[in-house]
């Protein structure tokens, strides 16, 4: 059972943390990670040292670590102060230093995987320095992932620059060889779609015989997907990356309690509205599962284990 998951941010890490318990051999689980981040520690390292942004890669390494104890916590440690250090995570600095020593970003990832006994493979979608550029429906242009993610309006266009960035060949092979390809969960325009804008990644999904599953997000993301319904998430993928890429949409069958939703509303986030008939008109299969975290005060998010079990069930079915 070979599963290849595409995305970035914290959503992909949530999925991987569960999948590492469900997939028997490490070579059967692959994460293809977006490299367009330009904010926070990753953005500073990218601007100052010219490296690919390490943050999303670091999160995946920690999520797939065999033992998420001391070393994994060390990789996530963020310096609270210090001139030039404040805000940087140790893992980001470690990957950047390894890239400088080896001269190869992917070799740095492989070394970190060995140190943390990672159960899976982490592959950048491309080794090209790529950036996001979007235009809102108002006509305003947004340069960079941080600006795109806080645009506060519906996007009419989204692209990567350079538009013909070459896909990382191992990532292409992982998609072509997979029994199941997974998109999300994660930020729609800044984690999920950027990988699909790389021509080689998109073509690999089109060639693959494996079904592609979109894990629908639970809540809207303020500034990025305000007011967007589930079908509008799917339509955004189809408009920007091509129709027919998604075969299955995985939905959470349970709703969070109203008091919790009210607290989220205070920050501008709402439960994503699901119109199943509208989704089916896009010729996708809908799968409903219990995916919510149980008993965690104040959070609406996917449960790693529940999500992993739903994904592996789909992978077994396709085999």
C-alpha positions in Angstrom: 0.0 0.0 0.0 1.7 3.1 -1.3 0.3 6.5 -0.2 1.6 9.9 -1.5 0.4 13.0 0.3 0.8 16.5 -1.1 0.6 19.7 0.8 2.3 21.8 3.4 1.8 23.7 6.6 0.4 22.0 9.7 -2.3 20.1 7.9 0.0 17.7 6.1 1.9 17.0 9.3 -1.4 16.0 11.0 -2.1 13.5 8.3 1.5 12.1 8.3 1.5 11.7 12.1 -1.3 9.3 11.8 -0.3 7.5 8.6 3.1 6.5 10.0 1.3 4.2 12.4 -0.9 2.7 9.6 1.6 2.1 6.7 3.9 -0.8 7.3 7.1 0.2 5.5 8.7 3.6 5.4 9.2 3.6 1.6 5.5 3.2 1.1 4.6 6.6 2.6 5.7 9.8 0.9 5.1 13.4 1.5 5.5 15.9 -1.4 5.9 19.3 0.2 5.3 22.8 -1.2 8.3 25.1 -1.1 6.7 28.5 -1.7 6.7 29.7 2.0 8.1 33.2 2.4 7.0 34.1 6.0 8.4 33.7 9.4 11.7 31.9 10.0 11.6 30.2 6.6 11.1 33.5 4.8 14.0 35.1 6.6 16.4 32.3 5.8 15.2 32.3 2.2 15.8 36.0 1.8 19.1 36.2 3.7 20.7 32.9 2.7 19.0 32.0 -0.6 17.9 28.6 0.6 14.6 26.8 -0.1 12.2 27.4 2.8 12.7 24.6 5.4 9.7 25.1 7.7 7.1 22.8 6.1 9.8 20.2 5.4 10.8 20.4 9.1 7.2 19.9 10.3 6.9 16.7 8.1 10.2 15.4 9.4 9.0 15.7 13.0 5.6 14.3 12.2 7.2 11.2 10.7 9.9 10.8 13.3 9.9 7.3 14.9 10.1 8.8 18.3 8.7 12.3 18.7 10.5 12.9 21.9 13.7 14.8 22.6 15.2 15.1 19.1 11.8 15.9 17.5 11.1 18.5 20.2 14.6 20.0 19.6 13.8 20.4 15.9 10.7 22.3 16.8 12.4 24.5 19.4 12.0 28.1 18.5 14.5 30.7 19.9 12.6 33.2 22.0 15.2 35.9 21.9 18.7 36.7 20.7 19.9 39.0 18.0 19.4 37.3 14.7 18.1 34.1 16.4 14.7 35.3 17.8 11.9 33.5 16.0 14.0 30.9 14.2 13.4 27.2 14.9 16.4 24.9 15.5 15.2 22.6 12.8 15.1 25.3 10.2 18.7 26.4 11.1 19.8 22.8 11.1 18.5 22.1 7.6 19.9 25.4 6.3 23.4 24.5 7.8 23.2 21.0 6.3 22.3 22.5 2.9 25.4 24.7 3.1 27.6 21.8 4.1 26.4 19.4 1.5 25.5 21.9 -1.2 22.2 20.0 -1.7 18.8 20.7 0.0 17.6 17.2 -0.6 20.7 15.7 0.9 20.1 17.8 4.0 16.6 16.3 4.2 17.9 12.8 3.9 20.4 13.4 6.7 17.7 14.8 9.0 15.5 11.8 8.2 18.3 9.5 9.3 18.9 11.4 12.5 15.2 11.3 13.5 14.6 7.8 12.2 11.8 9.0 9.9 9.2 6.5 8.9 8.5 7.7 5.4 10.0 9.9 2.7 9.8 13.7 2.5 10.3 15.2 -1.0 10.2 18.8 -2.0 7.8 19.3 -5.0 10.6 21.2 -6.8 14.2 22.3 -6.1 13.5 25.5 -8.0 13.1 28.7 -6.1 9.4 29.4 -6.7 7.1 32.1 -5.5 3.4 32.6 -5.5 1.7 35.4 -7.4 -2.1 36.0 -7.3 -4.7 38.4 -8.5 -7.9 39.0 -6.6 -11.3 39.5 -8.1 -10.8 43.2 -7.3 -7.8 43.3 -9.6 -5.3 43.7 -6.8 -2.1 41.7 -7.2 -0.5 39.7 -4.3 3.1 38.8 -4.4 4.3 35.9 -2.2 2.7 33.3 -0.1 2.2 35.5 2.9 0.4 38.1 0.9 -1.8 35.5 -0.9 -2.8 33.9 2.4 -4.0 37.2 3.9 -5.5 38.7 0.8 -9.0 38.8 2.3 -10.7 38.4 -1.1 -11.5 35.6 -3.6 -8.7 35.0 -5.9 -9.2 35.1 -9.7 -5.7 33.9 -10.6 -2.9 32.1 -8.9 0.4 31.0 -10.4 4.0 30.1 -9.4 7.0 32.0 -10.8 8.7 30.7 -12.7 5.6 28.9 -14.2 7.7 26.1 -15.7 9.5 25.1 -12.6 10.7 21.5 -12.9 9.2 19.0 -10.6 11.6 17.0 -8.4 11.9 13.6 -10.2 11.5 11.4 -7.1 8.3 13.3 -6.3 6.9 12.6 -9.8 7.8 8.9 -9.4 6.1 8.7 -5.9 2.9 10.0 -7.4 3.0 7.7 -10.4 3.7 4.6 -8.2 1.1 5.4 -5.5 -2.0 3.4 -4.8 -3.6 6.6 -3.5 -2.7 10.3 -3.9 -3.9 12.7 -1.1 -4.4 16.4 -1.3 -4.7 18.3 2.1 -5.8 19.0 4.6 -4.3 22.4 4.6 -4.5 26.0 3.4 -6.1 25.9 0.0 -4.2 28.5 -1.9 -0.9 28.4 0.0 -0.4 24.7 0.7 -2.6 22.5 -1.5 -2.8 24.3 -4.9 0.9 25.4 -5.2 2.1 21.9 -5.7 -0.5 21.4 -8.4 0.7 24.5 -10.3 4.0 22.8 -11.0 3.5 21.3 -14.5 5.4 18.0 -13.7 3.4 17.4 -10.5 0.1 18.0 -12.2 1.0 15.8 -15.1 2.1 13.0 -12.8 -1.3 13.0 -11.1 -3.1 13.0 -14.4 -1.0 10.0 -15.5 -1.3 8.1 -12.3 -3.8 5.2 -12.1 -4.3 6.0 -8.4 -7.4 7.9 -7.2 -6.8 11.4 -5.9 -8.5 12.2 -2.6 -9.1 15.8 -1.4 -9.4 16.0 2.4 -11.9 18.8 2.8 -10.9 21.3 5.4 -13.1 21.7 8.5 -13.1 25.5 8.9 -12.5 28.5 6.7 -9.2 30.3 7.0 -9.5 34.0 7.7 -8.0 36.1 4.9 -7.6 33.1 2.6 -10.9 31.2 2.2 -13.5 33.5 3.9 -17.0 32.3 3.2 -15.9 29.6 0.8 -18.0 26.4 0.7 -16.8 22.9 0.1 -17.7 23.0 -3.6 -16.0 26.3 -4.0 -12.8 24.7 -2.6 -13.1 22.0 -5.3 -13.9 24.5 -8.0 -10.8 26.6 -7.1 -8.6 23.5 -7.6 -10.3 22.8 -11.0 -10.1 26.4 -12.2 -6.4 26.9 -11.2 -5.0 23.4 -11.7 -7.4 21.6 -14.0 -10.6 19.7 -13.9 -10.6 16.0 -13.2 -7.7 15.9 -10.8 -9.8 15.0 -7.8 -11.7 11.7 -7.7 -12.8 11.5 -4.1 -13.7 14.1 -1.5 -13.3 13.0 2.1 -15.7 14.8 4.5 -16.1 14.9 8.2 -19.6 13.6 9.1 -19.7 15.3 12.5 -20.2 19.0 13.3 -18.4 20.7 16.2 -20.5 22.0 19.0 -22.1 25.4 18.6 -20.2 27.1 21.5 -16.9 26.1 19.9 -18.0 27.4 16.5 -19.1 30.6 18.1 -15.5 31.0 19.5 -14.1 30.4 16.1 -16.4 33.0 14.6 -14.9 35.6 16.8 -11.6 35.2 14.8 -13.5 35.2 11.4 -13.4 31.4 10.9 -16.6 29.4 10.1 -17.5 25.7 9.5 -17.2 25.0 5.8 -20.6 24.6 4.3 -21.1 21.2 2.5 -23.6 20.9 -0.4 -23.3 17.2 -1.4 -25.4 17.5 -4.5 -23.3 20.4 -5.8 -20.1 18.3 -5.1 -21.5 15.3 -6.9 -22.2 17.4 -10.0 -18.4 17.6 -10.3 -18.3 13.8 -10.7 -16.5 13.1 -7.5 -17.2 10.4 -5.0 -18.1 11.6 -1.5 -16.9 9.7 1.6 -18.1 10.7 5.0 -16.2 9.6 8.1 -15.8 10.6 11.8 -12.6 12.7 11.5 -12.8 15.2 14.4 -10.6 15.4 17.4 -12.5 14.2 20.5 -12.5 16.0 23.8 -10.0 18.7 23.0 -11.2 21.9 24.4 -11.3 24.9 22.1 -10.0 23.2 18.9 -11.7 22.1 15.6 -9.2 19.9 13.8 -8.7 16.6 12.2 -7.7 13.7 14.4 -4.5 12.2 13.0 -5.5 8.6 13.7 -9.0 8.8 12.5 -7.9 10.6 9.3 -5.2 8.0 8.7 -7.6 5.1 9.1 -10.0 6.7 6.6 -7.2 7.3 4.1 -5.7 3.8 4.4 -9.2 2.3 4.0 -9.5 4.1 0.7 -6.0 2.9 -0.3 -6.9 -0.7 0.5 -10.1 -0.4 -1.5 -8.4 0.8 -4.6 -5.9 -2.0 -4.5 
